[in-house]
């Protein structure tokens, strides 16, 4: 079981179909830092609706991270599997 921070942009994603995202809000800058850190989880949870316990979401990898000095980031996000939220 992997514990990873949730991300809720809404929208639709599909397994193995990368999508480009621009992270700019402080909470998502933290998500990028935490996910890409050497000791970080390397993955994060992508929710397509407001996250609630028991919902199905996507476990995603970050690729081609371009992180600006202020923490904003352009990232390719690749959903690799579905997961069930045990907490929010």
MDAnalysis code that builds the backbone (N, CA, C; Angstrom):
import MDAnalysis as mda
import numpy as np

u = mda.Universe.empty(264, n_residues=88, atom_resindex=np.repeat(np.arange(88), 3), trajectory=True)
u.add_TopologyAttr("name", ["N", "CA", "C"] * 88)
u.add_TopologyAttr("resid", np.arange(1, 89))
u.add_TopologyAttr("resname", ["UNK", "UNK", "UNK", "UNK", "UNK", "UNK", "UNK", "UNK", "UNK", "UNK", "UNK", "UNK", "UNK", "UNK", "UNK", "UNK", "UNK", "UNK", "UNK", "UNK", "UNK", "UNK", "UNK", "UNK", "UNK", "UNK", "UNK", "UNK", "UNK", "UNK", "UNK", "UNK", "UNK", "UNK", "UNK", "UNK", "UNK", "UNK", "UNK", "UNK", "UNK", "UNK", "UNK", "UNK", "UNK", "UNK", "UNK", "UNK", "UNK", "UNK", "UNK", "UNK", "UNK", "UNK", "UNK", "UNK", "UNK", "UNK", "UNK", "UNK", "UNK", "UNK", "UNK", "UNK", "UNK", "UNK", "UNK", "UNK", "UNK", "UNK", "UNK", "UNK", "UNK", "UNK", "UNK", "UNK", "UNK", "UNK", "UNK", "UNK", "UNK", "UNK", "UNK", "UNK", "UNK", "UNK", "UNK", "UNK"])
u.atoms.positions = np.array([
    [0.851, -1.172, 0.000],
    [0.000, 0.000, 0.000],
    [0.893, 1.231, 0.000],
    [0.577, 2.193, -0.854],
    [1.342, 3.422, -0.948],
    [0.517, 4.566, -0.406],
    [1.120, 5.369, 0.454],
    [0.448, 6.569, 0.924],
    [0.966, 7.721, 0.093],
    [0.067, 8.411, -0.573],
    [0.487, 9.514, -1.419],
    [-0.498, 10.665, -1.288],
    [-0.031, 11.881, -1.520],
    [-0.923, 13.026, -1.391],
    [-1.953, 13.064, -2.511],
    [-3.203, 13.457, -2.205],
    [-4.231, 13.522, -3.243],
    [-4.162, 14.820, -4.039],
    [-4.526, 14.763, -5.301],
    [-4.602, 15.911, -6.187],
    [-5.977, 15.873, -6.817],
    [-6.706, 16.970, -6.731],
    [-8.054, 17.002, -7.272],
    [-8.216, 18.138, -8.282],
    [-7.924, 17.866, -9.554],
    [-8.161, 18.885, -10.563],
    [-9.494, 18.705, -11.272],
    [-10.169, 17.585, -11.000],
    [-11.346, 17.253, -11.785],
    [-10.878, 16.715, -13.136],
    [-11.739, 16.675, -14.094],
    [-11.360, 16.207, -15.427],
    [-11.280, 14.697, -15.507],
    [-10.833, 14.242, -16.671],
    [-10.768, 12.801, -16.916],
    [-9.345, 12.401, -17.247],
    [-8.964, 11.234, -16.807],
    [-7.679, 10.643, -17.175],
    [-7.908, 9.169, -17.487],
    [-6.940, 8.576, -18.191],
    [-7.015, 7.158, -18.534],
    [-5.676, 6.507, -18.217],
    [-5.726, 5.250, -17.827],
    [-4.513, 4.491, -17.553],
    [-3.584, 4.559, -18.764],
    [-2.304, 4.810, -18.506],
    [-1.226, 4.836, -19.504],
    [-1.313, 5.992, -20.501],
    [-2.213, 6.949, -20.297],
    [-2.336, 8.102, -21.191],
    [-1.820, 9.357, -20.469],
    [-0.573, 9.767, -20.748],
    [-0.009, 10.936, -20.065],
    [-0.803, 12.211, -20.354],
    [-0.803, 13.099, -19.393],
    [-1.452, 14.399, -19.536],
    [-0.505, 15.451, -18.950],
    [-0.384, 16.591, -19.619],
    [0.464, 17.672, -19.130],
    [-0.305, 18.533, -18.140],
    [0.336, 18.862, -17.015],
    [-0.298, 19.691, -15.987],
    [0.676, 20.777, -15.550],
    [0.145, 21.973, -15.329],
    [0.924, 23.077, -14.764],
    [0.494, 23.230, -13.306],
    [1.399, 22.942, -12.385],
    [1.128, 23.075, -10.949],
    [1.570, 24.461, -10.501],
    [0.657, 25.240, -9.926],
    [1.027, 26.584, -9.504],
    [0.546, 26.944, -8.106],
    [-0.505, 26.296, -7.615],
    [-0.993, 26.598, -6.267],
    [-0.004, 26.077, -5.239],
    [0.156, 26.764, -4.088],
    [1.117, 26.322, -3.067],
    [0.963, 24.862, -2.653],
    [-0.271, 24.375, -2.486],
    [-0.450, 22.983, -2.050],
    [0.035, 22.009, -3.118],
    [-0.067, 22.386, -4.386],
    [0.385, 21.500, -5.455],
    [1.878, 21.646, -5.720],
    [2.447, 22.808, -5.382],
    [3.905, 22.943, -5.415],
    [4.508, 21.976, -4.397],
    [3.863, 21.901, -3.227],
    [4.301, 20.964, -2.177],
    [4.167, 19.524, -2.688],
    [3.071, 19.234, -3.381],
    [2.853, 17.891, -3.922],
    [3.997, 17.506, -4.861],
    [4.402, 18.409, -5.746],
    [5.498, 18.134, -6.680],
    [6.795, 17.907, -5.902],
    [7.098, 18.780, -4.946],
    [8.321, 18.625, -4.148],
    [8.333, 17.294, -3.425],
    [7.223, 16.949, -2.800],
    [7.150, 15.707, -2.016],
    [7.244, 14.478, -2.923],
    [6.536, 14.506, -4.039],
    [6.499, 13.351, -4.931],
    [7.845, 13.093, -5.591],
    [8.559, 14.162, -5.958],
    [9.818, 14.015, -6.691],
    [11.048, 13.968, -5.788],
    [10.879, 14.161, -4.486],
    [12.020, 14.117, -3.561],
    [12.654, 12.723, -3.570],
    [13.972, 12.640, -3.332],
    [14.646, 11.334, -3.334],
    [13.980, 10.294, -2.424],
    [13.503, 10.714, -1.268],
    [12.845, 9.775, -0.345],
    [11.322, 9.830, -0.490],
    [10.832, 10.557, -1.506],
    [9.392, 10.702, -1.702],
    [8.760, 9.451, -2.270],
    [7.431, 9.436, -2.344],
    [6.726, 8.252, -2.827],
    [6.891, 8.008, -4.327],
    [7.255, 9.040, -5.100],
    [7.405, 8.879, -6.533],
    [6.088, 8.844, -7.283],
    [4.996, 8.754, -6.557],
    [3.657, 8.710, -7.151],
    [2.716, 9.544, -6.300],
    [1.596, 9.877, -6.878],
    [0.574, 10.604, -6.130],
    [-0.801, 10.154, -6.606],
    [-1.815, 10.515, -5.858],
    [-3.182, 10.102, -6.131],
    [-3.923, 11.223, -6.872],
    [-4.474, 10.916, -8.031],
    [-5.214, 11.860, -8.866],
    [-6.696, 11.537, -8.739],
    [-7.450, 12.470, -8.214],
    [-8.885, 12.280, -8.020],
    [-9.651, 13.058, -9.080],
    [-10.638, 12.448, -9.692],
    [-11.417, 13.115, -10.726],
    [-12.667, 13.789, -10.182],
    [-12.882, 13.663, -8.878],
    [-13.989, 14.341, -8.203],
    [-13.527, 14.681, -6.796],
    [-14.312, 15.450, -6.071],
    [-13.941, 15.789, -4.699],
    [-13.699, 14.493, -3.952],
    [-12.483, 14.314, -3.391],
    [-12.140, 13.023, -2.788],
    [-12.930, 12.701, -1.520],
    [-13.449, 11.479, -1.493],
    [-14.121, 10.944, -0.313],
    [-13.623, 9.523, -0.084],
    [-13.582, 9.112, 1.170],
    [-13.137, 7.760, 1.506],
    [-13.960, 6.748, 0.712],
    [-13.265, 5.785, 0.108],
    [-13.910, 4.741, -0.670],
    [-13.959, 5.014, -2.165],
    [-13.710, 6.258, -2.575],
    [-13.719, 6.578, -4.007],
    [-12.580, 5.886, -4.732],
    [-12.782, 5.664, -6.021],
    [-11.727, 5.160, -6.882],
    [-11.021, 6.369, -7.489],
    [-9.692, 6.341, -7.472],
    [-8.865, 7.409, -8.018],
    [-7.767, 6.745, -8.851],
    [-6.772, 7.519, -9.258],
    [-5.678, 7.000, -10.076],
    [-4.344, 7.242, -9.383],
    [-3.505, 6.233, -9.370],
    [-2.142, 6.379, -8.881],
    [-1.313, 6.802, -10.083],
    [-0.605, 7.935, -9.958],
    [0.099, 8.530, -11.097],
    [1.577, 8.753, -10.823],
    [2.353, 8.665, -11.887],
    [3.781, 8.996, -11.850],
    [3.963, 10.365, -12.492],
    [5.018, 11.081, -12.063],
    [5.389, 12.349, -12.682],
    [6.600, 12.118, -13.568],
    [6.540, 12.675, -14.778],
    [7.646, 12.573, -15.729],
    [7.946, 13.956, -16.295],
    [9.165, 14.145, -16.769],
    [9.562, 15.394, -17.428],
    [9.217, 16.625, -16.589],
    [9.563, 16.582, -15.316],
    [9.279, 17.701, -14.413],
    [10.183, 18.887, -14.732],
    [9.579, 20.010, -14.991],
    [10.299, 21.261, -15.170],
    [9.838, 22.167, -14.040],
    [10.699, 22.305, -13.029],
    [10.335, 23.044, -11.826],
    [11.016, 24.409, -11.838],
    [10.209, 25.474, -11.723],
    [10.712, 26.845, -11.686],
    [11.271, 27.156, -10.298],
    [12.120, 28.168, -10.174],
    [12.683, 28.532, -8.864],
    [11.622, 28.816, -7.791],
    [10.445, 29.312, -8.190],
    [9.399, 29.608, -7.202],
    [8.538, 28.387, -6.875],
    [8.847, 27.229, -7.469],
    [8.128, 26.000, -7.152],
    [7.047, 25.615, -8.148],
    [6.645, 26.546, -9.027],
    [5.682, 26.155, -10.061],
    [6.314, 25.060, -10.908],
    [5.494, 24.206, -11.490],
    [6.066, 23.094, -12.256],
    [5.178, 22.708, -13.433],
    [5.826, 22.365, -14.533],
    [5.161, 21.743, -15.673],
    [5.570, 20.286, -15.642],
    [4.580, 19.413, -15.649],
    [4.825, 17.991, -15.435],
    [3.959, 17.161, -16.382],
    [4.495, 16.063, -16.869],
    [3.677, 15.062, -17.545],
    [3.277, 14.042, -16.495],
    [1.997, 13.842, -16.368],
    [1.444, 12.928, -15.373],
    [0.934, 11.687, -16.100],
    [1.372, 10.513, -15.627],
    [0.957, 9.256, -16.266],
    [0.211, 8.382, -15.259],
    [-1.098, 8.198, -15.438],
    [-1.851, 7.288, -14.579],
    [-1.398, 5.843, -14.834],
    [-1.027, 5.143, -13.771],
    [-0.527, 3.778, -13.928],
    [-1.471, 2.720, -13.371],
    [-2.334, 3.099, -12.436],
    [-3.310, 2.137, -11.921],
    [-4.421, 2.863, -11.184],
    [-5.493, 2.149, -10.966],
    [-6.586, 2.687, -10.149],
    [-6.300, 2.342, -8.700],
    [-6.838, 3.145, -7.805],
    [-6.671, 2.873, -6.371],
    [-7.958, 3.289, -5.658],
    [-8.115, 2.827, -4.445],
    [-9.268, 3.196, -3.636],
    [-8.770, 4.048, -2.484],
    [-9.455, 5.170, -2.231],
    [-9.052, 6.080, -1.161],
    [-9.431, 5.518, 0.212],
    [-8.442, 5.365, 1.054],
    [-8.674, 4.868, 2.417],
    [-8.829, 6.025, 3.396],
    [-8.330, 7.192, 2.997],
    [-8.494, 8.409, 3.795],
    [-8.372, 9.607, 2.858],
    [-8.757, 10.787, 3.334],
    [-8.619, 11.997, 2.515],
    [-7.882, 13.068, 3.276],
])
